[in-house]
Amino acid sequence: MRPKKKDHPYVGRGGLKLAAALDQFAVSAEGRTALDIGASTGGFTDCLLQRGAARVFAIDVAYGQFAWKLRQDPRVVVVERTNVRYLTREELYQPSRGGLDPATIAVIDVSFISLGKVLPAVYNLLAERAEVIALIKPQFEARREQVGRGGIVRDEAVRREVVDKVKAEAERLGFKVNGVIQSPIEGAEGNVEFLIYLAK
């Protein structure tokens, strides 16, 4: 299933993926401060705002991709040209950005990097008790020889291996794995993706 942009209420298709996970895992964004790691155009941020988030830090290594509509929203703090792996709490929660208490929820949609390299930083940026919903993209988690032509992972056994790997990495950091679902829509290249729900 690949809906066109006009078929959904978000600035990006990612909003549909996150909405499915929030519903499936009964996670509320209402009144919470959130981190959107790998914000891109802002599909996840848009979903969080529509679900009542009080503040969203939209973090991405790129510049200029984030939707103008969301950029103007006073609840959004855009943190561009920033690699979350090197972002400290002091830098993120500085007075010029509101000097807020640490986020209690993080959502992650990153490409060309394994979640195992991102989760340690996210763990440190979050409040003592927090939740994470992360998109697992098999093509960026599997070994090179496991990825087929066009960057597609077609082998179901490899997909399972990838999910198990991410679970183990999260648990090693101190996260509790509360569940995994398959994304209701495929990735841009047609890859089957998954959403993992973690708690700190």
C-alpha positions in Angstrom: 0.0 0.0 0.0 1.5 3.4 -1.0 -0.9 6.3 -0.4 -0.4 9.5 -2.3 0.2 12.6 -0.2 -3.3 13.9 -0.6 -4.7 10.6 0.8 -3.5 11.4 4.4 -3.4 14.4 6.8 0.3 14.7 7.3 3.1 16.6 5.5 4.9 13.3 4.9 3.9 9.6 4.7 5.8 8.9 7.9 2.9 10.4 9.8 0.8 7.3 8.9 3.5 5.0 10.2 3.8 6.7 13.5 0.0 7.1 13.9 -0.3 3.3 13.5 2.2 2.7 16.2 0.8 5.2 18.6 -2.6 3.6 18.2 -1.4 0.0 18.4 0.8 0.6 21.5 -1.7 3.0 23.1 0.9 5.8 23.5 -0.4 9.3 24.1 1.5 12.4 22.9 -0.9 14.7 24.7 0.9 17.5 26.6 4.3 15.9 26.2 7.7 17.2 25.0 9.0 15.0 22.2 12.1 14.4 20.1 11.7 13.7 16.4 15.0 12.2 15.3 15.5 12.3 11.6 12.7 14.7 11.2 13.1 15.2 7.4 9.9 16.9 6.0 8.2 16.4 9.4 5.7 13.6 9.0 6.3 12.3 12.5 6.3 15.8 14.0 3.0 16.6 12.3 1.5 13.4 13.7 2.7 14.2 17.2 1.3 17.8 17.0 -2.0 16.5 15.8 -2.0 14.1 18.8 -1.5 17.0 21.2 2.2 17.2 21.8 3.2 20.4 23.7 6.6 20.7 22.1 8.6 18.9 19.5 12.3 19.1 18.9 12.7 18.3 15.2 16.3 17.1 14.8 17.9 16.3 11.4 21.4 16.4 9.9 20.0 18.0 6.7 18.9 21.6 6.2 15.8 23.1 4.6 13.7 19.9 4.2 11.3 20.6 7.1 7.9 21.7 6.0 7.2 25.4 6.2 3.8 24.9 7.8 5.5 23.1 10.8 8.4 25.5 10.9 5.9 28.3 11.7 4.3 26.3 14.6 5.3 27.8 17.9 5.3 24.3 19.4 8.2 23.2 17.1 11.9 23.7 17.8 13.8 23.0 14.5 17.3 21.7 15.2 18.8 21.3 11.7 22.4 20.4 10.6 22.6 18.4 13.7 23.7 14.8 14.2 21.9 13.5 17.2 24.8 11.2 18.0 26.9 14.2 19.1 24.1 16.3 20.6 24.2 16.9 24.4 21.4 17.6 26.8 23.0 21.1 27.5 22.9 22.0 23.8 19.4 20.7 23.2 17.6 22.1 26.2 19.3 25.5 26.2 17.4 28.6 27.4 17.1 30.0 23.8 15.0 26.9 23.0 12.8 27.3 26.0 15.0 25.7 28.6 12.5 22.9 28.9 12.6 19.7 30.9 13.9 16.7 29.0 11.5 15.0 26.5 9.4 12.1 27.7 8.9 10.6 24.2 11.1 10.2 21.2 10.3 9.1 17.7 13.0 8.0 15.3 13.1 7.7 11.5 16.7 7.6 10.3 18.3 6.4 7.0 21.8 5.2 6.1 22.6 4.5 9.7 21.8 1.7 12.1 19.5 2.4 15.0 22.1 0.9 17.3 24.3 4.0 16.6 21.5 6.4 17.4 19.7 4.9 20.4 22.6 5.6 22.9 22.3 9.3 22.3 18.5 9.3 22.4 18.6 7.4 25.7 20.8 10.2 27.2 18.6 13.0 25.9 15.4 11.6 27.3 13.9 12.1 30.8 14.4 9.4 33.4 11.1 7.8 32.4 10.3 8.0 28.7 9.1 6.1 25.7 10.5 5.6 22.2 8.9 4.6 18.9 11.5 3.9 16.3 11.2 2.9 12.6 13.3 -0.2 11.8 14.5 -0.1 8.2 16.0 -3.5 7.3 18.1 -2.2 4.4 20.1 -0.1 6.9 20.4 -2.8 9.6 21.2 -5.9 7.5 24.6 -6.9 6.3 25.5 -5.8 2.8 25.2 -9.3 1.4 21.7 -9.6 2.8 20.4 -6.6 0.9 19.1 -7.3 -2.6 19.0 -5.2 -5.8 17.6 -1.8 -5.4 18.3 -1.9 -1.6 15.4 -4.2 -0.9 15.4 -6.9 1.8 13.1 -9.6 0.6 14.1 -12.5 2.8 11.7 -12.7 5.8 14.4 -14.5 7.9 16.7 -11.5 7.4 13.9 -9.1 8.4 13.4 -11.2 11.6 17.1 -11.2 12.3 17.2 -7.4 11.9 14.4 -6.9 14.3 16.0 -9.2 16.9 19.3 -7.3 16.5 17.6 -3.9 17.2 15.8 -5.4 20.2 19.0 -6.7 21.7 20.8 -3.4 21.1 18.0 -1.5 22.8 17.9 -3.9 25.8 21.7 -3.6 26.2 21.2 0.1 26.7 18.6 -0.3 29.3 15.4 0.1 27.3 12.5 -2.3 27.8 11.1 -3.7 24.5 7.3 -3.4 24.7 6.4 -4.5 21.2 7.1 -4.5 17.5 4.6 -4.1 14.6 5.0 -4.1 10.9 4.5 -0.7 9.3 1.1 -0.4 7.6 2.9 1.1 4.5 6.1 0.2 2.8 9.2 2.3 2.7 9.9 4.6 -0.3 11.7 1.8 -2.2 9.2 -0.9 -1.3 10.9 -2.3 1.8 8.9 -3.8 4.6 9.5 -1.8 7.7 8.8 -2.2 11.4 8.1 0.0 14.4 9.5 -0.9 17.8 8.1 0.5 21.0 10.7 1.0 23.8 10.4 2.3 27.4 13.1 3.7 29.6 
